């Protein structure tokens, strides 16, 4: 198979499709969404220990639903889907959405991933508006407004800098949180840096913290759902 590329205006990066799929290329680096890399974390003995899965868990829901309002490359959504959630993902940047869509298509042909990604639906568009029109009340709304700032290794950090050519961290935190609550979920789960401030200054109901990340959980009162 040959290689097709598409330079993205003056952003200094380009989309390139080769035998391995779609990739974002620039600054001497290649970034590709690849769910196969997450297979070790999807094993039953590890999945239940994932902080995100623990934070998102809802009692009494046989077929839980989640909305990932800031999907990025879909790794968090994949964890939720592997845990049994039907996940609706919003990604507003068309290039990042294209990378995610390509990863979903490739994973659908992988026996170990096909049943998981079958529970993931991508919507290209603004989640602030989309959450108010989603048409159902999800069990969980997940927010990662700092994507893609946090990563562990310097090499990974440098790769994710490619995405900063396209999309910056959220600058409308209050509006994002308000739209999440307007969807009337059972809980809102917010991914934050371990020592980062609360999103929009709103104190969570509780938090789960690890060395690299913290999940703040807001549980709206039943009267608001």
PyMOL commands that set and color helices and strands:
alter all, ss='L'
color gray80, all
select helices_A, chain A and resi 35-42+44-47+51-56+75-82+94-107+114-117+127-131+154-165+173-182+199-201+222-224
alter helices_A, ss='H'
color red, helices_A
select strands_A, chain A and resi 4-7+14-18+21-26+29-31+65-68+86-91+120-124+140-143+187-192+206-209+214-218
alter strands_A, ss='S'
color yellow, strands_A
deselect
rebuild
show_as cartoon
